[in-house]
């Protein structure tokens, strides 16, 4: 699961949106926000009524990734962990 979370954060800090929205939608659908860094994240767009899966458009993904990077506002230690994790990978993406 750690590799999937690592890939999730790489998708969240991506400069572009190509397949990242689909990957994050899929991961959140199968994990049901059970990872400690994602527990309690709210305000996500609703799941698809038929499939029960998240299906973020590119525009929704831009808003969703900010929510996921911030983490649960009621769990400051989780929010800090999420932010430092994303910042670490953001730096690796921008370093030549």
TORROVO-307508 format. One record per residue: residue in three letters; x negated, y, z negated of N, C-alpha, C in turn. Coordinates in steps of 0.001 Angstrom, whole numbers. Layout:
! TORROVO-307508
[rec 'ALA',[X,Y,Z],[X,Y,Z],[X,Y,Z]]
...
! end
This chain:
! TORROVO-307508
[rec 'UNK',[-812,-1192,0],[0,0,0],[-857,1258,0]]
[rec 'UNK',[-2050,1207,-581],[-2906,2391,-610],[-3293,2847,786]]
[rec 'UNK',[-3507,1910,1707],[-3842,2295,3089],[-2655,2978,3757]]
[rec 'UNK',[-1455,2519,3452],[-266,3150,4023],[-105,4561,3481]]
[rec 'UNK',[-366,4756,2202],[-276,6090,1612],[-1377,6983,2184]]
[rec 'UNK',[-2556,6432,2384],[-3626,7199,3009],[-3209,7655,4415]]
[rec 'UNK',[-2637,6761,5188],[-2155,7117,6528],[-1021,8140,6452]]
[rec 'UNK',[-176,8019,5429],[900,8993,5236],[316,10390,5059]]
[rec 'UNK',[-668,10532,4199],[-1240,11848,3953],[-2021,12365,5153]]
[rec 'UNK',[-2637,11492,5908],[-3281,11935,7140],[-2244,12478,8115]]
[rec 'UNK',[-1082,11834,8181],[-3,12319,9041],[537,13651,8536]]
[rec 'UNK',[610,13822,7227],[1153,15056,6655],[279,16266,6923]]
[rec 'UNK',[-1022,16075,7014],[-1928,17215,7216],[-2348,17365,8672]]
[rec 'UNK',[-1733,16632,9558],[-2051,16713,10976],[-1735,18103,11529]]
[rec 'UNK',[-2567,18562,12459],[-2343,19865,13085],[-1204,19837,14088]]
[rec 'UNK',[-900,18672,14608],[152,18547,15612],[1182,17529,15156]]
[rec 'UNK',[2320,17538,15811],[3355,16544,15532],[3606,15796,16830]]
[rec 'UNK',[3115,14558,16886],[3385,13716,18046],[4171,12498,17570]]
[rec 'UNK',[3500,11592,16904],[4179,10415,16339],[4244,10464,14820]]
[rec 'UNK',[3649,11477,14226],[3596,11567,12771],[4980,11555,12144]]
[rec 'UNK',[5924,12259,12755],[7279,12291,12194],[7908,10899,12181]]
[rec 'UNK',[7645,10108,13212],[8202,8755,13256],[7537,7849,12223]]
[rec 'UNK',[6219,7973,12076],[5511,7157,11093],[5991,7470,9681]]
[rec 'UNK',[6074,8753,9341],[6499,9153,7993],[7944,8720,7755]]
[rec 'UNK',[8798,8886,8756],[10193,8430,8626],[10246,6944,8314]]
[rec 'UNK',[9471,6167,9052],[9446,4716,8864],[8914,4345,7488]]
[rec 'UNK',[7812,4952,7102],[7208,4617,5810],[8129,4956,4653]]
[rec 'UNK',[8752,6126,4702],[9660,6510,3626],[10898,5621,3606]]
[rec 'UNK',[11329,5155,4762],[12502,4277,4832],[12222,2917,4202]]
[rec 'UNK',[11046,2354,4463],[10759,1019,3915],[10293,1075,2473]]
[rec 'UNK',[9667,2189,2065],[9147,2310,707],[10186,2882,-251]]
[rec 'UNK',[11201,3548,291],[12262,4170,-524],[11703,5122,-1575]]
[rec 'UNK',[10626,5818,-1235],[10004,6794,-2134],[9606,6162,-3466]]
[rec 'UNK',[9142,4914,-3431],[8794,4201,-4657],[7365,4460,-5123]]
[rec 'UNK',[6494,4953,-4263],[5114,5208,-4669],[5107,6311,-5727]]
[rec 'UNK',[4265,6210,-6740],[4248,7208,-7818],[4079,8652,-7334]]
[rec 'UNK',[3392,8859,-6221],[3229,10217,-5709],[4503,10747,-5060]]
[rec 'UNK',[5447,9859,-4752],[6656,10268,-4047],[7928,10163,-4878]]
[rec 'UNK',[7846,9534,-6037],[9031,9367,-6879],[9600,10730,-7241]]
[rec 'UNK',[10883,10883,-7052],[11554,12112,-7437],[11540,13207,-6397]]
[rec 'UNK',[10913,12964,-5231],[10949,13971,-4177],[12393,14088,-3695]]
[rec 'UNK',[12881,15318,-3646],[14270,15555,-3269],[14337,16477,-2063]]
[rec 'UNK',[15531,16775,-1646],[15787,17716,-548],[15337,17214,816]]
[rec 'UNK',[15210,15909,969],[14908,15363,2288],[16184,15356,3121]]
[rec 'UNK',[16044,15446,4442],[17243,15320,5280],[17905,13968,5016]]
[rec 'UNK',[19214,13859,5232],[19890,12589,4951],[19419,11465,5866]]
[rec 'UNK',[19553,10261,5345],[19234,9076,6160],[20285,8910,7245]]
[rec 'UNK',[19916,8201,8286],[20856,7884,9356],[21991,7056,8764]]
[rec 'UNK',[23222,7435,9051],[24390,6772,8467],[24519,5324,8912]]
[rec 'UNK',[24057,4998,10100],[24194,3629,10621],[23041,2739,10169]]
[rec 'UNK',[21812,3199,10391],[20648,2360,10085],[20207,2464,8629]]
[rec 'UNK',[20520,3584,7974],[20059,3797,6606],[18620,4273,6530]]
[rec 'UNK',[18019,4548,7684],[16620,4975,7739],[16524,6489,7855]]
[rec 'UNK',[15374,7014,7441],[15066,8407,7740],[14675,8478,9208]]
[rec 'UNK',[15095,9523,9889],[14734,9732,11285],[14483,11214,11497]]
[rec 'UNK',[13290,11671,11093],[12966,13086,11155],[12637,13524,12578]]
[rec 'UNK',[13237,14628,12992],[12821,15262,14242],[11506,15978,13964]]
[rec 'UNK',[10872,16472,15006],[9629,17220,14817],[9821,18426,13919]]
[rec 'UNK',[10925,19162,14128],[11194,20343,13298],[11488,19963,11851]]
[rec 'UNK',[12244,18897,11645],[12521,18440,10274],[11230,18009,9594]]
[rec 'UNK',[10359,17365,10357],[9108,16871,9792],[8243,18010,9255]]
[rec 'UNK',[8226,19137,9950],[7437,20282,9487],[7898,20697,8087]]
[rec 'UNK',[9203,20719,7850],[9731,21061,6526],[9520,19923,5531]]
[rec 'UNK',[9708,18695,5980],[9582,17524,5108],[8158,17377,4592]]
[rec 'UNK',[7196,17607,5433],[5823,17384,4968],[5446,18339,3852]]
[rec 'UNK',[5959,19554,3884],[5692,20473,2780],[6302,19946,1482]]
[rec 'UNK',[7517,19411,1564],[8148,18820,379],[7315,17663,-165]]
[rec 'UNK',[6810,16823,732],[6039,15657,299],[4681,16053,-262]]
[rec 'UNK',[4071,17065,310],[2781,17521,-214],[2950,18137,-1599]]
[rec 'UNK',[4028,18883,-1783],[4287,19488,-3095],[4617,18433,-4136]]
[rec 'UNK',[5267,17352,-3740],[5635,16304,-4679],[6821,16696,-5532]]
[rec 'UNK',[7024,15965,-6594],[8144,16189,-7503],[7845,17394,-8382]]
[rec 'UNK',[8644,18466,-8284],[8372,19660,-9090],[8536,19430,-10588]]
[rec 'UNK',[9205,18359,-10973],[9409,18071,-12390],[8300,17192,-12970]]
[rec 'UNK',[7377,16795,-12121],[6244,15981,-12551],[4965,16681,-12108]]
[rec 'UNK',[4485,17688,-12859],[3331,18470,-12409],[2078,17638,-12171]]
[rec 'UNK',[1870,16582,-12962],[675,15767,-12747],[762,15041,-11414]]
[rec 'UNK',[1950,14661,-10982],[2112,14025,-9679],[1885,15039,-8569]]
[rec 'UNK',[2409,16247,-8749],[2251,17271,-7731],[771,17585,-7535]]
[rec 'UNK',[26,17694,-8637],[-1385,17994,-8521],[-2114,16867,-7801]]
[rec 'UNK',[-1786,15628,-8121],[-2431,14494,-7471],[-2160,14514,-5979]]
[rec 'UNK',[-920,14768,-5607],[-560,14805,-4202],[-1312,15907,-3498]]
[rec 'UNK',[-1354,17089,-4092],[-2037,18214,-3453],[-3514,17937,-3280]]
[rec 'UNK',[-4189,17405,-4305],[-5613,17167,-4154],[-5885,16079,-3141]]
[rec 'UNK',[-5019,15081,-3072],[-5178,14021,-2090],[-5079,14607,-688]]
[rec 'UNK',[-4075,15441,-449],[-3888,16054,865],[-5008,17014,1195]]
[rec 'UNK',[-5455,17784,223],[-6530,18733,476],[-7811,17997,858]]
[rec 'UNK',[-8076,16881,202],[-9275,16112,515],[-9239,15646,1961]]
[rec 'UNK',[-8087,15126,2411],[-7991,14638,3783],[-7856,15766,4782]]
[rec 'UNK',[-7324,16884,4375],[-7255,18046,5255],[-8669,18495,5599]]
[rec 'UNK',[-9530,18490,4623],[-10926,18890,4868],[-11616,17917,5820]]
[rec 'UNK',[-11334,16619,5710],[-11996,15665,6589],[-11513,15832,8033]]
[rec 'UNK',[-10277,16293,8222],[-9763,16491,9567],[-10341,17746,10224]]
[rec 'UNK',[-10693,18742,9420],[-11186,20002,9984],[-12713,20044,10043]]
[rec 'UNK',[-13377,19091,9425],[-14829,19052,9459],[-15288,18383,10749]]
[rec 'UNK',[-16153,19052,11529],[-16587,18438,12809],[-17425,17211,12616]]
! end
